Amino acid sequence: MNRAPAIIKSVDGRSYLDRIVKIEPGKRAVVVQSPPHGGFSGSDKRMTMDIAPCKRYYINAQFDSTVGPEWKPVVAYVERIAGCKITKAAKA
């Protein structure tokens, strides 16, 4: 309840306009924006994520109430990408 899909604005300082953002695995600094809520415009929050290979992350805005602007970013769901294979880097 009081949850809506968040908008990915940037990852590691790189801005995105697409709804679906594809990034490399690893520790990432993600800036997300909440949708308008309770008569308030959306706002930005920063979160750190450790992105695993072959996974799809669904990030939502979890609002504190049905009418207020306060929220926090949450990972609502993590899905395995069918057919994705993890390749190990060759040793030098």
DSSP file (Angstrom, degrees, kcal/mol; ACC not computed):
  #  RESIDUE AA STRUCTURE BP1 BP2  ACC     N-H-->O    O-->H-N    N-H-->O    O-->H-N    TCO  KAPPA ALPHA  PHI   PSI    X-CA   Y-CA   Z-CA
    1    1 A M              0   0    0      0, 0.0     3,-0.1     0, 0.0    62,-0.1   0.000 360.0 360.0 360.0 149.7    0.0    0.0    0.0
    2    2 A N        +     0   0    0      1,-0.2    61,-3.2    60,-0.1     2,-0.4   0.851 360.0 128.3  59.1  36.4    1.2    3.6   -0.7
    3    3 A R  E     +A   62   0A   0     59,-0.2    -1,-0.2    57,-0.0    59,-0.2  -0.967  29.8 168.3-126.4 139.8    3.7    2.2   -3.2
    4    4 A A  E     -A   61   0A   0     57,-1.8    57,-3.6    -2,-0.4     2,-0.1  -0.981  44.6 -84.3-145.3 153.9    4.2    3.3   -6.8
    5    5 A P  E     -A   60   0A   0      0, 0.0    55,-0.3     0, 0.0     2,-0.2  -0.360  46.4-137.9 -59.6 134.3    6.9    2.6   -9.5
    6    6 A A        -     0   0    0     53,-2.2     2,-0.5    68,-0.2    28,-0.2  -0.499  11.6-119.5 -89.5 163.6    9.8    5.0   -9.1
    7    7 A I  E     -C   33   0B   0     26,-2.8    26,-2.6    -2,-0.2     2,-0.6  -0.911  18.4-133.9-106.4 125.6   11.6    6.7  -12.0
    8    8 A I  E     +C   32   0B   0     -2,-0.5    24,-0.2    11,-0.2     8,-0.1  -0.704  30.0 170.9 -79.2 118.5   15.3    6.0  -12.5
    9    9 A K  E     -     0   0B   0     22,-2.8     7,-2.5    -2,-0.6     2,-0.3   0.836  60.2  -8.7 -96.0 -41.7   17.0    9.4  -13.1
   10   10 A S  E     -CD  31  15B   0     21,-1.6    21,-2.8     5,-0.3     2,-0.4  -0.997  46.5-154.4-156.6 156.1   20.7    8.4  -13.0
   11   11 A V  E >  S-CD  30  14B   0      3,-2.1     3,-2.1    -2,-0.3    19,-0.2  -0.989  88.1 -14.6-132.2 122.6   23.1    5.6  -12.2
   12   12 A D  T 3  S-     0   0    0     17,-3.3    18,-0.1    -2,-0.4     3,-0.1   0.837 130.9 -52.5  52.6  36.5   26.7    6.5  -11.2
   13   13 A G  T 3  S+     0   0    0     16,-0.4     2,-0.6     1,-0.2    -1,-0.3   0.357 110.7 121.8  86.0  -5.6   26.1   10.0  -12.4
   14   14 A R  E <   -D   11   0B   0     -3,-2.1    -3,-2.1     1,-0.0    -1,-0.2  -0.824  58.3-134.9 -94.2 122.6   24.9    9.0  -15.9
   15   15 A S  E     -D   10   0B   0     -2,-0.6     2,-0.3    -5,-0.2    -5,-0.3  -0.421  18.3-162.3 -78.2 149.9   21.4   10.3  -16.6
   16   16 A Y        +     0   0    0     -7,-2.5     5,-0.1    -8,-0.1    -1,-0.0  -0.981  22.7 179.6-132.3 144.1   18.6    8.2  -18.2
   17   17 A L        +     0   0    0     -2,-0.3    -1,-0.1     3,-0.1     2,-0.1   0.541  59.2  97.7-112.1 -18.0   15.4    9.1  -19.9
   18   18 A D  S    S-     0   0    0      1,-0.1   -10,-0.2     2,-0.1    -2,-0.0  -0.364  72.7-134.2 -73.7 151.6   14.3    5.5  -20.7
   19   19 A R  S    S+     0   0    0      1,-0.1     2,-0.5   -12,-0.1   -11,-0.2   0.853  97.5  52.6 -71.3 -36.0   11.8    3.7  -18.5
   20   20 A I  S    S-     0   0    0      2,-0.0     2,-0.5    -3,-0.0    -1,-0.1  -0.909  75.3-165.1-105.5 125.5   14.0    0.6  -18.6
   21   21 A V        -     0   0    0     -2,-0.5     2,-0.5    -5,-0.1    -5,-0.0  -0.944   3.8-160.1-115.4 125.0   17.6    1.1  -17.6
   22   22 A K        +     0   0    0     -2,-0.5     2,-0.3    34,-0.0    34,-0.0  -0.913  21.2 166.1-106.5 124.9   20.2   -1.6  -18.4
   23   23 A I        -     0   0    0     -2,-0.5     3,-0.1     3,-0.0    -2,-0.0  -0.896  37.6 -97.1-134.7 162.9   23.5   -1.4  -16.4
   24   24 A E        -     0   0    0     -2,-0.3    27,-0.2     1,-0.1    28,-0.0  -0.436  49.4 -95.2 -75.4 151.7   26.5   -3.5  -15.6
   25   25 A P  S    S+     0   0    0      0, 0.0     2,-0.2     0, 0.0    27,-0.2  -0.240  78.3  73.7 -62.6 157.8   26.6   -5.6  -12.4
   26   26 A G  E    S- E   0  51B   0     25,-2.4    25,-2.8    -3,-0.1     2,-0.4  -0.702  90.7 -33.5 129.4-178.8   28.4   -4.2   -9.4
   27   27 A K  E     - E   0  50B   0     23,-0.3     2,-0.4    -2,-0.2    23,-0.3  -0.626  66.2-176.6 -76.8 125.8   27.9   -1.6   -6.7
   28   28 A R  E     - E   0  49B   0     21,-3.5    21,-2.9    -2,-0.4     2,-0.7  -0.953  30.0-136.6-130.7 143.9   25.9    1.4   -8.1
   29   29 A A  E     - E   0  48B   0     -2,-0.4   -17,-3.3    19,-0.2     2,-0.4  -0.898  32.9-170.1 -96.0 115.7   24.8    4.8   -6.9
   30   30 A V  E     -CE  11  47B   0     17,-3.3    17,-3.0    -2,-0.7     2,-0.6  -0.916  15.8-158.2-116.0 131.2   21.2    5.2   -8.2
   31   31 A V  E     -CE  10  46B   0    -21,-2.8   -22,-2.8    -2,-0.4   -21,-1.6  -0.946  19.2-177.1-107.0 123.0   19.1    8.4   -8.1
   32   32 A V  E     -CE   8  45B   0     13,-2.7    13,-2.5    -2,-0.6     2,-0.4  -0.861  14.9-146.3-119.2 154.3   15.3    7.7   -8.3
   33   33 A Q  E     -CE   7  44B   0    -26,-2.6   -26,-2.8    -2,-0.3    11,-0.2  -0.954  14.3-131.7-120.3 138.6   12.4   10.0   -8.4
   34   34 A S        -     0   0    0      9,-2.4   -28,-0.1    -2,-0.4     3,-0.1  -0.524  27.2-113.4 -79.9 153.9    9.0    9.4   -6.9
   35   35 A P        -     0   0    0      0, 0.0     8,-0.2     0, 0.0    -1,-0.1  -0.401  51.9 -73.0 -75.4 165.7    5.9   10.0   -9.0
   36   36 A P        -     0   0    0      0, 0.0     2,-0.3     0, 0.0     5,-0.2  -0.333  62.9-178.4 -56.4 142.5    3.5   12.9   -8.0
   37   37 A H  B >   -F   40   0C   0      3,-2.2     3,-2.0    -3,-0.1    30,-0.1  -0.977  52.7  -5.4-152.2 131.3    1.6   11.9   -4.8
   38   38 A G  T 3  S-     0   0    0     -2,-0.3     3,-0.1     1,-0.3    29,-0.1   0.808 129.2 -51.4  58.8  32.6   -1.0   13.5   -2.6
   39   39 A G  T 3  S+     0   0    0      1,-0.3     2,-0.3    29,-0.1    -1,-0.3   0.465 116.0 114.4  84.2   0.9   -0.9   16.7   -4.6
   40   40 A F  B <   -F   37   0C   0     -3,-2.0    -3,-2.2    27,-0.1    -1,-0.3  -0.812  67.4-118.8-104.9 145.4    2.9   17.0   -4.3
   41   41 A S        -     0   0    0     -2,-0.3    -7,-0.1    -5,-0.2    -4,-0.0  -0.372  44.1 -85.5 -74.9 162.5    5.3   16.8   -7.2
   42   42 A G        -     0   0    0     -8,-0.1     2,-0.3    -2,-0.1    -1,-0.1  -0.247  43.0-157.6 -67.5 156.1    7.9   14.0   -7.2
   43   43 A S        -     0   0    0     -8,-0.2    -9,-2.4    26,-0.1     2,-0.3  -0.888  15.7-110.1-131.7 163.7   11.2   14.3   -5.4
   44   44 A D  E     -E   33   0B   0     -2,-0.3     2,-0.3   -11,-0.2   -11,-0.2  -0.689  27.6-179.9 -98.4 146.8   14.6   12.6   -5.8
   45   45 A K  E     -E   32   0B   0    -13,-2.5   -13,-2.7    -2,-0.3     2,-0.4  -0.979  19.3-135.9-138.7 151.2   16.4   10.2   -3.5
   46   46 A R  E     +E   31   0B   0     -2,-0.3     2,-0.3   -15,-0.2   -15,-0.2  -0.883  24.5 174.5-108.8 138.4   19.7    8.4   -3.7
   47   47 A M  E     -E   30   0B   0    -17,-3.0   -17,-3.3    -2,-0.4     2,-0.5  -0.980  25.9-132.2-139.5 154.0   20.3    4.8   -3.0
   48   48 A T  E     -E   29   0B   0     -2,-0.3     2,-0.4   -19,-0.2   -19,-0.2  -0.913  27.3-174.9-106.2 131.6   23.2    2.4   -3.3
   49   49 A M  E     -E   28   0B   0    -21,-2.9   -21,-3.5    -2,-0.5     2,-0.8  -0.963  26.0-144.0-127.6 143.8   22.6   -1.0   -4.9
   50   50 A D  E     -E   27   0B   0     -2,-0.4     2,-0.4   -23,-0.3   -23,-0.3  -0.881  29.2-153.2-103.3  98.8   24.7   -4.1   -5.4
   51   51 A I  E     -E   26   0B   0    -25,-2.8   -25,-2.4    -2,-0.8    -2,-0.0  -0.599   4.3-151.7 -81.4 124.5   23.5   -5.2   -8.9
   52   52 A A    >   -     0   0    0     -2,-0.4     3,-0.9   -27,-0.2     2,-0.1  -0.642  26.2 -99.8 -91.6 151.0   23.9   -8.9   -9.5
   53   53 A P  T 3  S+     0   0    0      0, 0.0    33,-0.1     0, 0.0     3,-0.1  -0.381 103.1  18.1 -67.8 150.0   24.3  -10.3  -13.0
   54   54 A C  T 3  S+     0   0    0      1,-0.2    27,-2.3    31,-0.1     2,-0.3   0.763  99.8 117.6  63.1  29.5   21.3  -11.8  -14.8
   55   55 A K  E <   - B   0  80A   0     -3,-0.9     2,-0.4    25,-0.2    25,-0.2  -0.951  52.2-150.8-126.3 147.5   18.8  -10.0  -12.5
   56   56 A R  E     - B   0  79A   0     23,-3.0    23,-2.9    -2,-0.3     2,-0.4  -0.975  16.3-153.5-116.4 129.8   16.1   -7.4  -13.2
   57   57 A Y  E     - B   0  78A   0     -2,-0.4     2,-0.6    21,-0.2    21,-0.2  -0.876   6.3-156.1-109.7 134.4   15.3   -5.0  -10.3
   58   58 A Y  E     - B   0  77A   0     19,-2.6    18,-2.6    -2,-0.4    19,-1.1  -0.944  15.2-163.1-108.8 114.6   11.9   -3.3   -9.8
   59   59 A I  E     - B   0  75A   0     -2,-0.6   -53,-2.2    16,-0.2     2,-0.3  -0.861  10.0-177.0-105.7 128.2   12.4   -0.1   -7.8
   60   60 A N  E     -AB   5  74A   0     14,-3.0    14,-2.5    -2,-0.5     2,-0.6  -0.770  29.6-119.6-118.9 163.0    9.3    1.5   -6.1
   61   61 A A  E     -AB   4  73A   0    -57,-3.6   -57,-1.8    -2,-0.3     2,-0.8  -0.931  25.3-157.4 -99.9 118.1    8.6    4.6   -4.1
   62   62 A Q  E     -AB   3  72A   0     10,-2.8    10,-1.6    -2,-0.6   -59,-0.2  -0.865  12.4-152.5 -99.3 107.2    7.2    3.6   -0.7
   63   63 A F  E     - B   0  71A   0    -61,-3.2     8,-0.3    -2,-0.8     7,-0.1  -0.521  15.6-136.1 -81.7 146.7    5.2    6.6    0.7
   64   64 A D  S    S+     0   0    0      6,-2.6     2,-0.3    -2,-0.2    -1,-0.1   0.779  85.4   0.6 -70.5 -28.0    4.8    7.1    4.4
   65   65 A S  S    S-     0   0    0      5,-0.5    -1,-0.1     3,-0.3    -2,-0.0  -0.917  75.8-102.5-151.1 175.0    1.1    7.9    4.0
   66   66 A T  S    S+     0   0    0     -2,-0.3   -28,-0.2     1,-0.2   -64,-0.0   0.673 117.6  29.1 -77.0 -16.7   -1.6    8.3    1.4
   67   67 A V  S    S+     0   0    0    -30,-0.1    -1,-0.2   -29,-0.1   -27,-0.1   0.629 101.1  84.5-119.4 -18.7   -1.5   12.1    1.4
   68   68 A G        -     0   0    0      2,-0.1    -3,-0.3     1,-0.1   -28,-0.1  -0.410  69.0-130.5 -91.9 165.7    2.1   13.2    2.3
   69   69 A P        +     0   0    0      0, 0.0     2,-0.1     0, 0.0   -26,-0.1   0.586  69.3 113.9 -87.4 -11.5    5.2   13.6    0.1
   70   70 A E        +     0   0    0     -7,-0.1    -6,-2.6     2,-0.0    -5,-0.5  -0.407  39.6 145.3 -69.8 133.3    7.6   11.6    2.4
   71   71 A W  E     -B   63   0A   0     -8,-0.3    -8,-0.2    -2,-0.1   -10,-0.0  -0.952  34.8-145.2-155.4 169.8    8.9    8.4    0.8
   72   72 A K  E     -B   62   0A   0    -10,-1.6   -10,-2.8    -2,-0.3     2,-0.3  -0.988  29.6-109.2-140.6 148.8   11.8    6.1    0.5
   73   73 A P  E     -B   61   0A   0      0, 0.0     2,-0.3     0, 0.0   -12,-0.2  -0.587  39.6-178.9 -78.0 138.9   13.1    4.0   -2.4
   74   74 A V  E     -B   60   0A   0    -14,-2.5   -14,-3.0    -2,-0.3     2,-0.9  -0.983  34.3-121.6-136.4 148.1   12.6    0.2   -2.1
   75   75 A V  E     -B   59   0A   0     -2,-0.3   -16,-0.2   -16,-0.2     3,-0.1  -0.822  30.9-176.0 -86.3 109.5   13.4   -2.8   -4.3
   76   76 A A  E     -     0   0A   0    -18,-2.6     2,-0.3    -2,-0.9    -1,-0.2   0.813  62.1  -2.9 -78.8 -31.4   10.0   -4.2   -4.7
   77   77 A Y  E     -B   58   0A   0    -19,-1.1   -19,-2.6    -3,-0.1     2,-0.4  -0.981  52.9-152.2-162.6 143.9   11.0   -7.3   -6.7
   78   78 A V  E     -B   57   0A   0     -2,-0.3     2,-0.4   -21,-0.2   -21,-0.2  -0.995  20.7-169.0-123.4 127.5   14.1   -9.0   -8.1
   79   79 A E  E     -B   56   0A   0    -23,-2.9   -23,-3.0    -2,-0.4     2,-0.3  -0.928  22.0-124.8-120.9 138.5   13.6  -11.3  -11.1
   80   80 A R  E     -B   55   0A   0     -2,-0.4     2,-0.7   -25,-0.2   -25,-0.2  -0.644  29.8-123.8 -77.4 136.3   16.0  -13.7  -12.8
   81   81 A I    >   -     0   0    0    -27,-2.3     3,-1.7    -2,-0.3    -1,-0.1  -0.739  28.6-123.9 -85.0 114.9   16.4  -13.0  -16.5
   82   82 A A  T 3  S+     0   0    0     -2,-0.7     3,-0.1     1,-0.3    -1,-0.0  -0.296  90.5  12.6 -60.7 136.2   15.5  -16.1  -18.4
   83   83 A G  T 3  S+     0   0    0      1,-0.3     2,-0.3   -29,-0.0    -1,-0.3   0.352  89.9 137.8  81.6  -6.9   18.2  -17.4  -20.7
   84   84 A C    <   -     0   0    0     -3,-1.7     2,-0.4   -30,-0.1    -1,-0.3  -0.546  36.7-160.0 -74.8 134.6   20.9  -15.1  -19.3
   85   85 A K        -     0   0    0     -2,-0.3     2,-0.6    -3,-0.1   -31,-0.1  -0.961  13.4-134.5-119.1 133.8   24.2  -16.8  -18.8
   86   86 A I        -     0   0    0     -2,-0.4     2,-0.5   -33,-0.1    -2,-0.0  -0.759  22.5-159.4 -86.0 122.1   27.0  -15.5  -16.4
   87   87 A T        -     0   0    0     -2,-0.6     2,-0.3     0, 0.0    -2,-0.0  -0.874  10.2-135.2-105.1 135.5   30.3  -15.6  -18.2
   88   88 A K        -     0   0    0     -2,-0.5     2,-0.1     1,-0.1     3,-0.1  -0.691  25.5-111.5 -88.6 139.8   33.5  -15.6  -16.1
   89   89 A A        -     0   0    0     -2,-0.3     2,-0.1     1,-0.1    -1,-0.1  -0.414  36.8-106.2 -67.7 142.3   36.3  -13.3  -17.2
   90   90 A A        -     0   0    0     -2,-0.1     2,-0.3     1,-0.1    -1,-0.1  -0.442  34.3-114.3 -68.9 141.8   39.4  -15.0  -18.5
   91   91 A K              0   0    0      1,-0.1    -1,-0.1    -2,-0.1    -3,-0.0  -0.583 360.0 360.0 -79.2 140.0   42.4  -15.1  -16.2
   92   92 A A              0   0    0     -2,-0.3    -1,-0.1     0, 0.0    -2,-0.0   0.446 360.0 360.0 -87.5 360.0   45.4  -13.1  -17.5
